[in-house]
Structure formats: structure tokens, C-alpha cells
Amino acid sequence: MEWIQWFGEHFIGMFNAGGEVFMGLVTGIVPTLVVLLTF
């Protein structure tokens, strides 16, 4: 029964990590692209 809890925690953790990476891209690369496009 403990493996279900372990799997659930790591499954959600994977999505949390993906969200952090995505937000890093949005806050880092997208503003640079907007500036380059307007230049």
C-alpha cells in the first residue's frame, strides 16, 4: 500500500518539476524573443 503513496507523490512531483522548467522558459526566453522581434 505504501508504493501507491510513493508513486502518487513522485507522479505529482514530476509535473511540479515540469511546471517549474516551463515557467523558467517563459520568464527567461520569451521576453528575449519579444525584444528581438520588435528590434
N, C-alpha and C positions, 0 to 999 in steps of 0.2 A: 504493500500500500504506500510505502514511503517513496517508491520510484515514481508514482503518479505525481506526487507533490514536487519531486525533484524535476521531473520532465516539464511540469507546468511552469515552474519558476524559470527554468532555462529557456523555455519556449518564449515566454513573455520578455525575458532579458534579451533575447536575440532581436526582437522587434524594437525594444528600447534602444539598443545599440545602433540599429539601423536608422532610427529616427534622429539620434544624435549626429550620425555621419551626414544624413541628409540636411539637417539644419546647419551643419558646418559648411556644406557646399553652398547652401542658399545665402548664408551670410558672408561667404568668402569669395565665391566665383561670380555669382550673379551681378553684384554691384560693379565688378570689374568689367564684365561683358557689357553692361548698360553704358558705362563710360566709354568703352571702346566703340560701341555702335554709334553713340552720339558724336564722337570725335570724327 
